[in-house]
């Protein structure tokens, strides 16, 4: 008799453990549905009144970009920087569009690369954003000026103007974007 009690006791423990396991799985499954991560909102450019129409004026955009270069040339590169003490590539694009064109762009290259419409390299115009893959996950951004030149913050030269046809930039070129206007 005592052995039968032991077997029954063991079976009931096993059944209780199975029920606990099943209850745990059901609770975890139910809670997982409540903890879904919301989708990230697509980045946007915020336009100040009149700024959208100004982007169509290529001469005005070029003049603004060259004026920005004049004030910022040779500013050293600094990751995360936003001042004349040091600035990075996406920071230069952010500051340039905000101060010169009245357009507030996202601060990061990743978000800037999601703005606007894709533009073929042969159709670039002043103010288009040009993007480069400079490493496995590293990205670089600049602003197209004219005749294959773009304004950017280089890690080696600081704020400078380079040519898309230079070997390094030609091989690293990724895509270009035109802001919606």
Number of C-alpha atoms within 10 A of each C-alpha: 5 7 8 9 10 11 11 12 12 12 12 12 12 12 12 12 12 12 12 12 12 12 12 12 12 12 11 11 11 11 11 10 9 8 8 8 7 6 6 6 6 8 15 16 16 14 16 12 10 11 17 17 9 15 22 14 12 15 12 13 20 18 14 19 22 15 14 19 19 12 11 20 19 16 20 22 23 19 13 14 16 18 15 16 10 20 26 27 28 28 25 28 26 20 20 23 23 17 12 15 21 18 21 18 23 20 17 18 21 16 15 23 22 15 19 18 13 15 17 11 15 7 8 19 21 24 27 23 26 25 23 21 16 15 9 6 6 10 19 24 30 26 26 27 24 16 11 15 17 22 28 28 29 22 15 9 14 20 27 19 20 18 17 19 12 12 9 12 16 12 13 17 19 16 16 23 23 19 19 11 11
